[in-house]
Amino acid sequence: MSDPAVPWSEHAKALTDPSGASAKPEALSDLRVLDCSQGNFAALFCSSILAEFGAEVIRLEPPDGDVARLFSPRGILHRGTGLPYLVEGRNKRHITLNLGTAQGRDLFTRLARHMDVIIESAKPGEMDARGIGYRQLTEIHPRLIYVAFSTRGQFGPRASHPIPDYDITGQALSGVPYTTGEPGGEGPAESSVPTRQGNWIAWYAGGGWGAFAVMAASVWRWASGRGQFIDCAPPEGEMRLADYDVQWYHTSQRVRERVGALNICVFPYTLVKTKDSYSFIAGFSDINWKGLTNIIGHPDLGERYATTKDRIRNAKALHAELEKWAANFTSQEILEKVQDYMVHKRGPGTVATARLNRPVDTLQESHWWERGVFQRVEDPDYGELLLQAPPWKMSRTPPRIKWACRPVGADNEDVYLRYLGLGKERLRALEAEEVL
């Protein structure tokens, strides 16, 4: 029994500290995954999550490597591989196979018999046309879970239209980035400019939902003995993150336009420019707004704009007042003022504030290092790498990073011998025939 005298934070850390993950079992250690996607980080992220939870993930690439290895900021390659792929190549075995050859497709089918999950990102119907899609594989392997990633999905009026499976197309089709960016002047909405969301959010949303679906399908398979087909379109994954946009249009025929740092549901729930950076400030309920106006020395604003509707209608003017005050202080000073007000109970209300970190600021925060958010991995092929660690802290079956990446085809000998009994000589012959 745990000691109730031990502070909760210490007890929670003892339960879930990521540094102890290697000594604990893995939730998906009996799951085998073949990821044959190409140039698609939704699929790669999906298999990364499964690999972090212990699944044996085999990355199948063309003989010259997946084009995703070349996606990198300003074309920077680290020992021949792009930076994003170093992140999503984690915990995976890497093999090569040319699916454009008859022998390659035969080997793929034989490998599939040993897998629990297949992940692909070919054009809709392409794997089926080659005789290695879900329709064919489920006949010989009814327990197979098959995940297909495609920007417009596997069916629908536009599913077969030629469109690159890029994150930017996923973002655009989702409609979500329409709301991202600064508003225009006093003219029409068209005077403002939408911006692409900063990271590959459509890919990562799609991949995350894909992994969730695989786990749900695995639970059902344990009960039924049957696998299933999963059609995963990244734009749809991002649409699921669109909060109230659809409902607002459905109920009021209103379209959310770009409002920059403001929020059309509540105010203040915003970013303000400080002397040295930006700070997030939230104090949107009536009593919390009163507390914030006390902190900035303008209790009159609290009385004049006492309701949520008042504050939303006058959000631009009130935001200007907050920025006028914030310009006199650093983000740290604002944090200290807010904390002083609440700790010493200098008035009513609870106000939230936080400095807007740049990536380098986030990396320098000891709090995240204490929680194991980042991990230094010494990889035999790529040297020391700094990676984002799995975000889940779990007491019994925690996820983990076991290695960063593998070069193209690094695990050919091991995988083909273990699953198909192919020795070195046979592999060399297949390489000469451009099958591997």
NURO-983064 format. One record per residue (C-alpha): x, y, z. Coordinates in steps of 0.5 Angstrom, whole numbers, plus 2048, in hexadecimal, padded with zeros to 3 digits. Layout:
<rs>
<r px="X" py="Y" pz="Z"/>
...
</rs>
This chain:
<rs>
<r px="800" py="800" pz="800"/>
<r px="803" py="807" pz="7FE"/>
<r px="805" py="80C" pz="804"/>
<r px="7FF" py="811" pz="804"/>
<r px="804" py="816" pz="807"/>
<r px="808" py="816" pz="800"/>
<r px="806" py="81C" pz="7FC"/>
<r px="802" py="81A" pz="7F6"/>
<r px="807" py="81D" pz="7F1"/>
<r px="80C" py="818" pz="7F4"/>
<r px="808" py="812" pz="7F4"/>
<r px="805" py="814" pz="7ED"/>
<r px="80D" py="814" pz="7EA"/>
<r px="80E" py="80E" pz="7EE"/>
<r px="808" py="80B" pz="7EA"/>
<r px="80A" py="80D" pz="7E3"/>
<r px="811" py="810" pz="7E2"/>
<r px="813" py="80F" pz="7DB"/>
<r px="81A" py="80D" pz="7DD"/>
<r px="817" py="807" pz="7E0"/>
<r px="813" py="804" pz="7DA"/>
<r px="819" py="7FF" pz="7D7"/>
<r px="817" py="7FB" pz="7DE"/>
<r px="810" py="7FA" pz="7DC"/>
<r px="80C" py="7F6" pz="7D7"/>
<r px="809" py="7F9" pz="7D1"/>
<r px="802" py="7FA" pz="7CF"/>
<r px="802" py="7F8" pz="7C8"/>
<r px="808" py="7F3" pz="7C8"/>
<r px="804" py="7ED" pz="7C5"/>
<r px="802" py="7F2" pz="7BF"/>
<r px="806" py="7F1" pz="7B8"/>
<r px="805" py="7F7" pz="7B3"/>
<r px="807" py="7F8" pz="7AC"/>
<r px="808" py="7FF" pz="7AA"/>
<r px="809" py="800" pz="7A2"/>
<r px="806" py="807" pz="7A2"/>
<r px="80A" py="80C" pz="79D"/>
<r px="80B" py="813" pz="79E"/>
<r px="806" py="814" pz="7A3"/>
<r px="807" py="816" pz="7AB"/>
<r px="800" py="814" pz="7AD"/>
<r px="802" py="80D" pz="7AC"/>
<r px="808" py="80E" pz="7AF"/>
<r px="806" py="811" pz="7B5"/>
<r px="800" py="80C" pz="7B5"/>
<r px="806" py="806" pz="7B6"/>
<r px="80A" py="80A" pz="7BA"/>
<r px="805" py="80A" pz="7C0"/>
<r px="804" py="803" pz="7BF"/>
<r px="80B" py="802" pz="7BF"/>
<r px="80C" py="806" pz="7C5"/>
<r px="807" py="802" pz="7C9"/>
<r px="80B" py="7FC" pz="7C7"/>
<r px="808" py="7F9" pz="7C0"/>
<r px="80E" py="7F6" pz="7BC"/>
<r px="80D" py="7FB" pz="7B6"/>
<r px="811" py="7F9" pz="7AF"/>
<r px="812" py="7FF" pz="7AB"/>
<r px="811" py="7FD" pz="7A3"/>
<r px="815" py="802" pz="79F"/>
<r px="816" py="801" pz="797"/>
<r px="81D" py="7FF" pz="796"/>
<r px="820" py="806" pz="795"/>
<r px="81C" py="808" pz="79C"/>
<r px="816" py="80C" pz="79D"/>
<r px="815" py="813" pz="79A"/>
<r px="813" py="815" pz="7A1"/>
<r px="81A" py="815" pz="7A3"/>
<r px="81C" py="81B" pz="79F"/>
<r px="817" py="81F" pz="7A2"/>
<r px="81B" py="824" pz="7A7"/>
<r px="81B" py="82B" pz="7A8"/>
<r px="81F" py="82F" pz="7A3"/>
<r px="821" py="828" pz="7A0"/>
<r px="826" py="826" pz="7A6"/>
<r px="828" py="81F" pz="7A7"/>
<r px="82B" py="81C" pz="7AD"/>
<r px="82F" py="816" pz="7AA"/>
<r px="82B" py="815" pz="7A4"/>
<r px="824" py="816" pz="7A8"/>
<r px="81F" py="81C" pz="7A9"/>
<r px="81E" py="81E" pz="7B0"/>
<r px="816" py="81D" pz="7B0"/>
<r px="818" py="815" pz="7AE"/>
<r px="81D" py="815" pz="7B4"/>
<r px="817" py="816" pz="7B8"/>
<r px="812" py="811" pz="7B5"/>
<r px="817" py="80C" pz="7B4"/>
<r px="817" py="80A" pz="7BB"/>
<r px="817" py="803" pz="7BD"/>
<r px="816" py="800" pz="7B6"/>
<r px="819" py="7FB" pz="7B3"/>
<r px="81B" py="7FD" pz="7AB"/>
<r px="81A" py="7F9" pz="7A5"/>
<r px="81A" py="7FA" pz="79E"/>
<r px="815" py="7F7" pz="799"/>
<r px="813" py="7F9" pz="792"/>
<r px="80C" py="7F8" pz="791"/>
<r px="80C" py="7F9" pz="78A"/>
<r px="80F" py="7F2" pz="788"/>
<r px="80B" py="7EC" pz="789"/>
<r px="810" py="7E9" pz="78D"/>
<r px="810" py="7EF" pz="792"/>
<r px="808" py="7EE" pz="792"/>
<r px="809" py="7E7" pz="794"/>
<r px="80E" py="7E8" pz="799"/>
<r px="809" py="7EE" pz="79C"/>
<r px="803" py="7E9" pz="79C"/>
<r px="807" py="7E4" pz="7A0"/>
<r px="80A" py="7E9" pz="7A5"/>
<r px="802" py="7EB" pz="7A6"/>
<r px="800" py="7E4" pz="7A8"/>
<r px="805" py="7E6" pz="7AE"/>
<r px="802" py="7ED" pz="7B0"/>
<r px="7FD" py="7EF" pz="7B4"/>
<r px="7FC" py="7F6" pz="7B1"/>
<r px="7FE" py="7F9" pz="7AA"/>
<r px="7FF" py="800" pz="7A9"/>
<r px="7FF" py="803" pz="7A2"/>
<r px="7FE" py="80A" pz="79F"/>
<r px="7FD" py="808" pz="797"/>
<r px="7F8" py="80B" pz="793"/>
<r px="7F1" py="808" pz="794"/>
<r px="7F1" py="802" pz="791"/>
<r px="7F8" py="801" pz="78F"/>
<r px="7FA" py="7FB" pz="794"/>
<r px="7F3" py="7F8" pz="792"/>
<r px="7F5" py="7F8" pz="78A"/>
<r px="7FC" py="7F5" pz="78C"/>
<r px="7F8" py="7EF" pz="78F"/>
<r px="7FB" py="7F1" pz="796"/>
<r px="7F6" py="7F6" pz="799"/>
<r px="7F1" py="7F4" pz="79F"/>
<r px="7EC" py="7F0" pz="79A"/>
<r px="7F1" py="7EB" pz="799"/>
<r px="7F5" py="7EB" pz="79F"/>
<r px="7EF" py="7EA" pz="7A4"/>
<r px="7ED" py="7E4" pz="7A0"/>
<r px="7F4" py="7E0" pz="7A2"/>
<r px="7F4" py="7E4" pz="7A9"/>
<r px="7ED" py="7E6" pz="7AC"/>
<r px="7F0" py="7E9" pz="7B2"/>
<r px="7F4" py="7EE" pz="7AE"/>
<r px="7F3" py="7F5" pz="7B0"/>
<r px="7F4" py="7FA" pz="7AA"/>
<r px="7F5" py="801" pz="7AA"/>
<r px="7F5" py="805" pz="7A4"/>
<r px="7F7" py="80D" pz="7A4"/>
<r px="7F5" py="811" pz="79E"/>
<r px="7F3" py="819" pz="79E"/>
<r px="7EC" py="818" pz="79B"/>
<r px="7EB" py="811" pz="79E"/>
<r px="7E9" py="80A" pz="79A"/>
<r px="7E3" py="80C" pz="798"/>
<r px="7DE" py="812" pz="796"/>
<r px="7DE" py="816" pz="790"/>
<r px="7E5" py="819" pz="790"/>
<r px="7E8" py="813" pz="793"/>
<r px="7EC" py="811" pz="78D"/>
<r px="7ED" py="818" pz="78B"/>
<r px="7F5" py="819" pz="78A"/>
<r px="7F7" py="81D" pz="790"/>
<r px="7FE" py="81D" pz="794"/>
<r px="7FD" py="81A" pz="79B"/>
<r px="801" py="820" pz="79E"/>
<r px="7FF" py="823" pz="7A4"/>
<r px="7FE" py="82A" pz="7A1"/>
<r px="7F8" py="827" pz="79D"/>
<r px="7F5" py="823" pz="7A3"/>
<r px="7F5" py="82A" pz="7A7"/>
<r px="7F2" py="82E" pz="7A1"/>
<r px="7ED" py="828" pz="7A0"/>
<r px="7EB" py="828" pz="7A8"/>
<r px="7E9" py="830" pz="7A7"/>
<r px="7EC" py="831" pz="7AE"/>
<r px="7F2" py="835" pz="7AC"/>
<r px="7ED" py="83A" pz="7A9"/>
<r px="7EC" py="83D" pz="7B0"/>
<r px="7F4" py="83D" pz="7B2"/>
<r px="7F7" py="844" pz="7B1"/>
<r px="7F6" py="84B" pz="7B2"/>
<r px="7F0" py="84F" pz="7B0"/>
<r px="7EF" py="854" pz="7AB"/>
<r px="7EE" py="85B" pz="7AC"/>
<r px="7E7" py="85E" pz="7AC"/>
<r px="7E5" py="85B" pz="7A5"/>
<r px="7E2" py="855" pz="7A3"/>
<r px="7E5" py="84E" pz="7A6"/>
<r px="7E9" py="84D" pz="79F"/>
<r px="7EE" py="853" pz="7A1"/>
<r px="7F1" py="84E" pz="7A7"/>
<r px="7F5" py="848" pz="7A5"/>
<r px="7F5" py="841" pz="7A7"/>
<r px="7FB" py="83E" pz="7A9"/>
<r px="7FD" py="836" pz="7A9"/>
<r px="7FE" py="834" pz="7B0"/>
<r px="805" py="833" pz="7B2"/>
<r px="806" py="82C" pz="7B3"/>
<r px="804" py="826" pz="7AF"/>
<r px="7FD" py="826" pz="7B3"/>
<r px="7F9" py="822" pz="7AD"/>
<r px="7FE" py="81D" pz="7AD"/>
<r px="7FF" py="81C" pz="7B4"/>
<r px="7F7" py="81C" pz="7B6"/>
<r px="7F6" py="817" pz="7B1"/>
<r px="7FC" py="813" pz="7B3"/>
<r px="7F9" py="813" pz="7BA"/>
<r px="7F2" py="811" pz="7B9"/>
<r px="7F5" py="80C" pz="7B5"/>
<r px="7F9" py="809" pz="7BB"/>
<r px="7F3" py="809" pz="7BF"/>
<r px="7EF" py="806" pz="7BA"/>
<r px="7F4" py="800" pz="7BA"/>
<r px="7F3" py="7FF" pz="7C1"/>
<r px="7EC" py="7FF" pz="7C1"/>
<r px="7EC" py="7FA" pz="7BB"/>
<r px="7F1" py="7F6" pz="7BF"/>
<r px="7EC" py="7F6" pz="7C5"/>
<r px="7E6" py="7F3" pz="7C1"/>
<r px="7EB" py="7EE" pz="7BE"/>
<r px="7EC" py="7EB" pz="7C4"/>
<r px="7E5" py="7EA" pz="7C5"/>
<r px="7E3" py="7E8" pz="7BE"/>
<r px="7E9" py="7E5" pz="7BB"/>
<r px="7E8" py="7EA" pz="7B5"/>
<r px="7EC" py="7EF" pz="7B2"/>
<r px="7E9" py="7F5" pz="7AE"/>
<r px="7EB" py="7FB" pz="7A9"/>
<r px="7EC" py="802" pz="7AC"/>
<r px="7EB" py="808" pz="7A7"/>
<r px="7EF" py="80E" pz="7AA"/>
<r px="7EF" py="815" pz="7A6"/>
<r px="7F3" py="81A" pz="7AA"/>
<r px="7EF" py="820" pz="7A8"/>
<r px="7E9" py="81C" pz="7AC"/>
<r px="7EE" py="81B" pz="7B2"/>
<r px="7EF" py="823" pz="7B2"/>
<r px="7E8" py="824" pz="7B1"/>
<r px="7E6" py="820" pz="7B7"/>
<r px="7EB" py="826" pz="7BB"/>
<r px="7E6" py="82B" pz="7B8"/>
<r px="7E2" py="82C" pz="7BF"/>
<r px="7DC" py="830" pz="7BD"/>
<r px="7DD" py="833" pz="7B6"/>
<r px="7D8" py="82E" pz="7B3"/>
<r px="7D3" py="82F" pz="7B8"/>
<r px="7D3" py="836" pz="7B8"/>
<r px="7D2" py="836" pz="7B0"/>
<r px="7CD" py="831" pz="7B1"/>
<r px="7C9" py="835" pz="7B6"/>
<r px="7CA" py="83C" pz="7B4"/>
<r px="7CD" py="83C" pz="7AD"/>
<r px="7D3" py="83F" pz="7B0"/>
<r px="7DA" py="83E" pz="7AE"/>
<r px="7E0" py="83F" pz="7B3"/>
<r px="7E4" py="844" pz="7B0"/>
<r px="7EC" py="846" pz="7B2"/>
<r px="7EC" py="849" pz="7B8"/>
<r px="7F4" py="849" pz="7BA"/>
<r px="7F5" py="848" pz="7C1"/>
<r px="7EE" py="849" pz="7C3"/>
<r px="7E8" py="844" pz="7C4"/>
<r px="7E1" py="845" pz="7C2"/>
<r px="7DE" py="841" pz="7C8"/>
<r px="7E2" py="844" pz="7CE"/>
<r px="7E6" py="84A" pz="7D0"/>
<r px="7EB" py="84B" pz="7D2"/>
<r px="7EE" py="844" pz="7D0"/>
<r px="7F4" py="847" pz="7CC"/>
<r px="7FB" py="849" pz="7CA"/>
<r px="7FE" py="850" pz="7CC"/>
<r px="805" py="853" pz="7CA"/>
<r px="809" py="854" pz="7D0"/>
<r px="810" py="858" pz="7D1"/>
<r px="814" py="852" pz="7CF"/>
<r px="80F" py="84D" pz="7CC"/>
<r px="808" py="84B" pz="7CC"/>
<r px="803" py="848" pz="7D2"/>
<r px="7FD" py="844" pz="7D2"/>
<r px="7F8" py="847" pz="7D6"/>
<r px="7F1" py="844" pz="7D8"/>
<r px="7EC" py="847" pz="7DD"/>
<r px="7E6" py="846" pz="7D9"/>
<r px="7E0" py="845" pz="7DE"/>
<r px="7DD" py="84B" pz="7E1"/>
<r px="7E1" py="84A" pz="7E8"/>
<r px="7E7" py="848" pz="7E5"/>
<r px="7E7" py="84E" pz="7E0"/>
<r px="7E6" py="853" pz="7E6"/>
<r px="7EC" py="850" pz="7E9"/>
<r px="7F0" py="851" pz="7E3"/>
<r px="7EE" py="858" pz="7E3"/>
<r px="7F0" py="859" pz="7EA"/>
<r px="7F7" py="856" pz="7E8"/>
<r px="7F8" py="85B" pz="7E2"/>
<r px="7F5" py="861" pz="7E7"/>
<r px="7EF" py="862" pz="7E3"/>
<r px="7E9" py="860" pz="7E7"/>
<r px="7E5" py="865" pz="7E3"/>
<r px="7E5" py="860" pz="7DD"/>
<r px="7E3" py="85A" pz="7E1"/>
<r px="7DC" py="85E" pz="7E3"/>
<r px="7DB" py="861" pz="7DC"/>
<r px="7DC" py="85A" pz="7D8"/>
<r px="7D9" py="856" pz="7DE"/>
<r px="7D6" py="851" pz="7D9"/>
<r px="7D9" py="84C" pz="7D4"/>
<r px="7D5" py="84F" pz="7CF"/>
<r px="7D7" py="856" pz="7D0"/>
<r px="7DF" py="853" pz="7D0"/>
<r px="7DE" py="84F" pz="7CA"/>
<r px="7DB" py="855" pz="7C6"/>
<r px="7E0" py="85A" pz="7C8"/>
<r px="7E6" py="855" pz="7C8"/>
<r px="7EA" py="859" pz="7C3"/>
<r px="7EA" py="85F" pz="7C8"/>
<r px="7EB" py="85B" pz="7CE"/>
<r px="7F1" py="857" pz="7CB"/>
<r px="7F4" py="85E" pz="7C9"/>
<r px="7F3" py="860" pz="7D1"/>
<r px="7F7" py="859" pz="7D3"/>
<r px="7FC" py="85A" pz="7CE"/>
<r px="7FD" py="861" pz="7D0"/>
<r px="7FE" py="85F" pz="7D7"/>
<r px="803" py="859" pz="7D5"/>
<r px="807" py="85D" pz="7D1"/>
<r px="80A" py="85F" pz="7D8"/>
<r px="80C" py="859" pz="7DB"/>
<r px="810" py="852" pz="7D9"/>
<r px="80C" py="84C" pz="7D8"/>
<r px="80F" py="84A" pz="7DF"/>
<r px="80D" py="850" pz="7E2"/>
<r px="806" py="84F" pz="7E0"/>
<r px="806" py="848" pz="7E3"/>
<r px="809" py="84A" pz="7E9"/>
<r px="804" py="84F" pz="7EA"/>
<r px="7FE" py="84A" pz="7E8"/>
<r px="801" py="845" pz="7ED"/>
<r px="802" py="84B" pz="7F3"/>
<r px="7FA" py="84D" pz="7F2"/>
<r px="7F8" py="846" pz="7F2"/>
<r px="7FD" py="843" pz="7F8"/>
<r px="7FB" py="849" pz="7FC"/>
<r px="7F4" py="849" pz="7FB"/>
<r px="7F4" py="851" pz="7F9"/>
<r px="7ED" py="850" pz="7F6"/>
<r px="7E8" py="84C" pz="7F2"/>
<r px="7E9" py="847" pz="7EC"/>
<r px="7EE" py="843" pz="7E9"/>
<r px="7F3" py="845" pz="7E4"/>
<r px="7F7" py="840" pz="7DF"/>
<r px="7FD" py="843" pz="7DC"/>
<r px="803" py="840" pz="7D8"/>
<r px="809" py="842" pz="7D4"/>
<r px="809" py="840" pz="7CD"/>
<r px="80F" py="83C" pz="7CC"/>
<r px="813" py="83B" pz="7C6"/>
<r px="815" py="834" pz="7C5"/>
<r px="81C" py="836" pz="7C8"/>
<r px="819" py="838" pz="7CE"/>
<r px="815" py="832" pz="7CF"/>
<r px="81B" py="82E" pz="7CE"/>
<r px="81E" py="832" pz="7D4"/>
<r px="819" py="831" pz="7D9"/>
<r px="81B" py="82C" pz="7DE"/>
<r px="814" py="82A" pz="7DF"/>
<r px="813" py="826" pz="7D9"/>
<r px="81A" py="823" pz="7DA"/>
<r px="818" py="821" pz="7E1"/>
<r px="812" py="81D" pz="7DD"/>
<r px="815" py="81A" pz="7D8"/>
<r px="812" py="81E" pz="7D2"/>
<r px="819" py="81E" pz="7CE"/>
<r px="81E" py="818" pz="7CE"/>
<r px="825" py="818" pz="7CB"/>
<r px="826" py="811" pz="7C7"/>
<r px="82D" py="80F" pz="7C6"/>
<r px="82B" py="80B" pz="7BF"/>
<r px="831" py="807" pz="7BC"/>
<r px="82F" py="809" pz="7B5"/>
<r px="82D" py="811" pz="7B6"/>
<r px="831" py="812" pz="7BC"/>
<r px="82E" py="816" pz="7C2"/>
<r px="827" py="819" pz="7C0"/>
<r px="822" py="81D" pz="7C4"/>
<r px="81B" py="81B" pz="7C4"/>
<r px="814" py="81C" pz="7C6"/>
<r px="812" py="816" pz="7CB"/>
<r px="80C" py="813" pz="7CB"/>
<r px="807" py="818" pz="7CF"/>
<r px="803" py="812" pz="7D3"/>
<r px="806" py="811" pz="7DA"/>
<r px="803" py="80A" pz="7DC"/>
<r px="804" py="806" pz="7E2"/>
<r px="804" py="7FF" pz="7E0"/>
<r px="805" py="7FF" pz="7D8"/>
<r px="809" py="805" pz="7D6"/>
<r px="80B" py="807" pz="7CF"/>
<r px="812" py="808" pz="7CE"/>
<r px="817" py="80A" pz="7C8"/>
<r px="81C" py="804" pz="7C7"/>
<r px="820" py="807" pz="7C1"/>
<r px="81F" py="80C" pz="7BD"/>
<r px="81F" py="80A" pz="7B6"/>
<r px="823" py="805" pz="7B1"/>
<r px="826" py="806" pz="7AA"/>
<r px="822" py="803" pz="7A4"/>
<r px="822" py="7FC" pz="7A4"/>
<r px="826" py="7FB" pz="7AA"/>
<r px="822" py="7F5" pz="7AD"/>
<r px="821" py="7F1" pz="7A6"/>
<r px="825" py="7EB" pz="7A9"/>
<r px="821" py="7EB" pz="7AF"/>
<r px="81A" py="7EC" pz="7AD"/>
<r px="81A" py="7E8" pz="7A7"/>
<r px="81E" py="7E2" pz="7AA"/>
<r px="819" py="7E2" pz="7B0"/>
<r px="813" py="7E2" pz="7AD"/>
<r px="814" py="7DF" pz="7A6"/>
<r px="81A" py="7DB" pz="7A7"/>
<r px="81E" py="7DF" pz="7A2"/>
<r px="826" py="7DE" pz="7A3"/>
<r px="82B" py="7E3" pz="7A0"/>
<r px="82D" py="7E0" pz="79A"/>
<r px="825" py="7E0" pz="798"/>
<r px="825" py="7E8" pz="79A"/>
<r px="82B" py="7E9" pz="796"/>
<r px="828" py="7E6" pz="790"/>
<r px="821" py="7EA" pz="791"/>
<r px="825" py="7F1" pz="792"/>
<r px="829" py="7EF" pz="78B"/>
<r px="822" py="7EE" pz="788"/>
<r px="820" py="7F5" pz="78B"/>
<r px="81A" py="7F2" pz="78F"/>
<r px="81D" py="7F4" pz="796"/>
</rs>
